Amino acid sequence: AQDYKADIKVLDGSGMLVGQAAQAYFVWRNKMPEILPVVKALKSGELK
């Protein structure tokens, strides 16, 4: 097998998780929460 080196961007799905949670929150509360601060906090390790 050959060793291939590629510039591949990998996504962990945390943005989608937070986005789906925000949509569910909107259904229950009729208010759309901020998504970006939560994604940043999740990725920085602030949220565990």
N, CA, C and O atoms as CSV, one atom per row, in Angstrom:
chain,resi,resn,atom,element,x,y,z
A,1,ALA,N,N,0.841,-1.182,0.000
A,1,ALA,CA,C,0.000,0.000,0.000
A,1,ALA,C,C,0.882,1.239,0.000
A,1,ALA,O,O,1.918,1.285,0.664
A,2,GLN,N,N,0.463,2.214,-0.737
A,2,GLN,CA,C,1.211,3.461,-0.804
A,2,GLN,C,C,0.788,4.384,0.331
A,2,GLN,O,O,-0.356,4.367,0.787
A,3,ASP,N,N,1.729,5.173,0.761
A,3,ASP,CA,C,1.448,6.154,1.811
A,3,ASP,C,C,1.034,7.467,1.151
A,3,ASP,O,O,1.848,8.116,0.494
A,4,TYR,N,N,-0.198,7.849,1.319
A,4,TYR,CA,C,-0.708,9.089,0.728
A,4,TYR,C,C,-0.772,10.173,1.790
A,4,TYR,O,O,-1.257,9.954,2.899
A,5,LYS,N,N,-0.278,11.330,1.430
A,5,LYS,CA,C,-0.391,12.482,2.325
A,5,LYS,C,C,-1.339,13.461,1.664
A,5,LYS,O,O,-1.117,13.898,0.534
A,6,ALA,N,N,-2.369,13.791,2.361
A,6,ALA,CA,C,-3.373,14.701,1.805
A,6,ALA,C,C,-3.720,15.760,2.844
A,6,ALA,O,O,-3.645,15.528,4.051
A,7,ASP,N,N,-4.091,16.894,2.351
A,7,ASP,CA,C,-4.538,17.974,3.227
A,7,ASP,C,C,-6.039,17.790,3.430
A,7,ASP,O,O,-6.857,18.371,2.716
A,8,ILE,N,N,-6.377,16.977,4.411
A,8,ILE,CA,C,-7.775,16.607,4.639
A,8,ILE,C,C,-8.276,17.309,5.897
A,8,ILE,O,O,-7.636,17.259,6.947
A,9,LYS,N,N,-9.416,17.953,5.777
A,9,LYS,CA,C,-10.041,18.606,6.927
A,9,LYS,C,C,-11.029,17.616,7.548
A,9,LYS,O,O,-11.877,17.055,6.855
A,10,VAL,N,N,-10.911,17.416,8.833
A,10,VAL,CA,C,-11.764,16.475,9.549
A,10,VAL,C,C,-12.698,17.262,10.465
A,10,VAL,O,O,-12.261,18.158,11.187
A,11,LEU,N,N,-13.965,16.926,10.429
A,11,LEU,CA,C,-14.959,17.569,11.289
A,11,LEU,C,C,-15.434,16.560,12.328
A,11,LEU,O,O,-15.617,15.384,12.014
A,12,ASP,N,N,-15.631,17.008,13.544
A,12,ASP,CA,C,-16.041,16.092,14.604
A,12,ASP,C,C,-17.549,16.043,14.831
A,12,ASP,O,O,-18.023,15.231,15.625
A,13,GLY,N,N,-18.295,16.879,14.163
A,13,GLY,CA,C,-19.748,16.848,14.284
A,13,GLY,C,C,-20.309,17.665,15.439
A,13,GLY,O,O,-21.524,17.704,15.634
A,14,SER,N,N,-19.444,18.316,16.205
A,14,SER,CA,C,-19.946,19.072,17.358
A,14,SER,C,C,-20.813,20.253,16.927
A,14,SER,O,O,-21.769,20.604,17.619
A,15,GLY,N,N,-20.492,20.860,15.802
A,15,GLY,CA,C,-21.314,21.961,15.298
A,15,GLY,C,C,-22.717,21.502,14.954
A,15,GLY,O,O,-23.695,22.202,15.219
A,16,MET,N,N,-22.809,20.307,14.353
A,16,MET,CA,C,-24.116,19.759,14.009
A,16,MET,C,C,-24.897,19.406,15.280
A,16,MET,O,O,-26.104,19.633,15.360
A,17,LEU,N,N,-24.203,18.855,16.256
A,17,LEU,CA,C,-24.845,18.510,17.524
A,17,LEU,C,C,-25.448,19.742,18.194
A,17,LEU,O,O,-26.598,19.722,18.631
A,18,VAL,N,N,-24.664,20.804,18.268
A,18,VAL,CA,C,-25.131,22.041,18.898
A,18,VAL,C,C,-26.259,22.661,18.079
A,18,VAL,O,O,-27.225,23.174,18.643
A,19,GLY,N,N,-26.142,22.618,16.760
A,19,GLY,CA,C,-27.190,23.157,15.893
A,19,GLY,C,C,-28.515,22.431,16.063
A,19,GLY,O,O,-29.577,23.052,16.095
A,20,GLN,N,N,-28.441,21.102,16.173
A,20,GLN,CA,C,-29.667,20.326,16.375
A,20,GLN,C,C,-30.273,20.602,17.750
A,20,GLN,O,O,-31.493,20.675,17.897
A,21,ALA,N,N,-29.415,20.754,18.745
A,21,ALA,CA,C,-29.914,21.088,20.084
A,21,ALA,C,C,-30.571,22.462,20.083
A,21,ALA,O,O,-31.585,22.674,20.748
A,22,ALA,N,N,-29.988,23.394,19.334
A,22,ALA,CA,C,-30.566,24.741,19.245
A,22,ALA,C,C,-31.938,24.702,18.579
A,22,ALA,O,O,-32.855,25.408,18.998
A,23,GLN,N,N,-32.075,23.884,17.549
A,23,GLN,CA,C,-33.374,23.746,16.884
A,23,GLN,C,C,-34.412,23.157,17.840
A,23,GLN,O,O,-35.560,23.600,17.860
A,24,ALA,N,N,-34.011,22.166,18.627
A,24,ALA,CA,C,-34.932,21.577,19.607
A,24,ALA,C,C,-35.329,22.614,20.658
A,24,ALA,O,O,-36.490,22.680,21.061
A,25,TYR,N,N,-34.370,23.415,21.098
A,25,TYR,CA,C,-34.652,24.484,22.057
A,25,TYR,C,C,-35.668,25.459,21.469
A,25,TYR,O,O,-36.587,25.904,22.157
A,26,PHE,N,N,-35.491,25.785,20.189
A,26,PHE,CA,C,-36.414,26.702,19.515
A,26,PHE,C,C,-37.838,26.134,19.493
A,26,PHE,O,O,-38.806,26.867,19.691
A,27,VAL,N,N,-37.955,24.846,19.254
A,27,VAL,CA,C,-39.282,24.212,19.226
A,27,VAL,C,C,-39.974,24.367,20.579
A,27,VAL,O,O,-41.171,24.648,20.635
A,28,TRP,N,N,-39.229,24.186,21.662
A,28,TRP,CA,C,-39.820,24.244,22.997
A,28,TRP,C,C,-39.993,25.660,23.528
A,28,TRP,O,O,-40.975,25.948,24.212
A,29,ARG,N,N,-39.049,26.548,23.220
A,29,ARG,CA,C,-39.048,27.886,23.820
A,29,ARG,C,C,-39.408,29.011,22.855
A,29,ARG,O,O,-39.572,30.157,23.274
A,30,ASN,N,N,-39.532,28.696,21.575
A,30,ASN,CA,C,-39.822,29.681,20.525
A,30,ASN,C,C,-38.789,30.815,20.519
A,30,ASN,O,O,-39.107,31.966,20.218
A,31,LYS,N,N,-37.559,30.461,20.856
A,31,LYS,CA,C,-36.446,31.413,20.844
A,31,LYS,C,C,-35.199,30.659,20.396
A,31,LYS,O,O,-34.867,29.609,20.945
A,32,MET,N,N,-34.509,31.205,19.388
A,32,MET,CA,C,-33.308,30.553,18.872
A,32,MET,C,C,-32.093,31.000,19.682
A,32,MET,O,O,-31.784,32.191,19.721
A,33,PRO,N,N,-31.399,30.058,20.329
A,33,PRO,CA,C,-30.221,30.436,21.112
A,33,PRO,C,C,-29.004,30.694,20.218
A,33,PRO,O,O,-28.989,30.317,19.046
A,34,GLU,N,N,-27.994,31.336,20.787
A,34,GLU,CA,C,-26.726,31.563,20.095
A,34,GLU,C,C,-26.004,30.215,19.957
A,34,GLU,O,O,-25.909,29.465,20.929
A,35,ILE,N,N,-25.509,29.911,18.785
A,35,ILE,CA,C,-24.854,28.626,18.541
A,35,ILE,C,C,-23.332,28.742,18.641
A,35,ILE,O,O,-22.691,27.904,19.275
A,36,LEU,N,N,-22.757,29.756,18.032
A,36,LEU,CA,C,-21.303,29.876,17.944
A,36,LEU,C,C,-20.596,29.884,19.299
A,36,LEU,O,O,-19.578,29.205,19.440
A,37,PRO,N,N,-21.084,30.620,20.305
A,37,PRO,CA,C,-20.396,30.587,21.604
A,37,PRO,C,C,-20.380,29.190,22.231
A,37,PRO,O,O,-19.413,28.814,22.894
A,38,VAL,N,N,-21.437,28.437,22.023
A,38,VAL,CA,C,-21.507,27.090,22.586
A,38,VAL,C,C,-20.522,26.168,21.871
A,38,VAL,O,O,-19.839,25.374,22.518
A,39,VAL,N,N,-20.442,26.265,20.545
A,39,VAL,CA,C,-19.492,25.450,19.779
A,39,VAL,C,C,-18.062,25.778,20.209
A,39,VAL,O,O,-17.251,24.874,20.413
A,40,LYS,N,N,-17.753,27.063,20.347
A,40,LYS,CA,C,-16.405,27.472,20.769
A,40,LYS,C,C,-16.081,26.938,22.164
A,40,LYS,O,O,-14.979,26.441,22.394
A,41,ALA,N,N,-17.023,27.035,23.085
A,41,ALA,CA,C,-16.807,26.541,24.445
A,41,ALA,C,C,-16.623,25.025,24.454
A,41,ALA,O,O,-15.793,24.503,25.198
A,42,LEU,N,N,-17.382,24.328,23.641
A,42,LEU,CA,C,-17.275,22.874,23.552
A,42,LEU,C,C,-15.909,22.464,23.013
A,42,LEU,O,O,-15.279,21.553,23.548
A,43,LYS,N,N,-15.452,23.128,21.961
A,43,LYS,CA,C,-14.169,22.789,21.345
A,43,LYS,C,C,-12.977,23.186,22.214
A,43,LYS,O,O,-11.925,22.550,22.140
A,44,SER,N,N,-13.122,24.216,23.029
A,44,SER,CA,C,-12.012,24.663,23.880
A,44,SER,C,C,-11.865,23.803,25.133
A,44,SER,O,O,-10.865,23.903,25.843
A,45,GLY,N,N,-12.851,22.965,25.401
A,45,GLY,CA,C,-12.808,22.134,26.593
A,45,GLY,C,C,-13.499,22.767,27.783
A,45,GLY,O,O,-13.535,22.190,28.869
A,46,GLU,N,N,-14.048,23.956,27.578
A,46,GLU,CA,C,-14.755,24.652,28.658
A,46,GLU,C,C,-15.990,23.861,29.092
A,46,GLU,O,O,-16.334,23.835,30.273
A,47,LEU,N,N,-16.645,23.224,28.140
A,47,LEU,CA,C,-17.799,22.364,28.427
A,47,LEU,C,C,-17.334,20.919,28.367
A,47,LEU,O,O,-16.623,20.532,27.440
A,48,LYS,N,N,-17.724,20.135,29.331
A,48,LYS,CA,C,-17.320,18.719,29.333
A,48,LYS,C,C,-18.514,17.839,29.507
A,48,LYS,O,O,-18.380,16.616,29.535
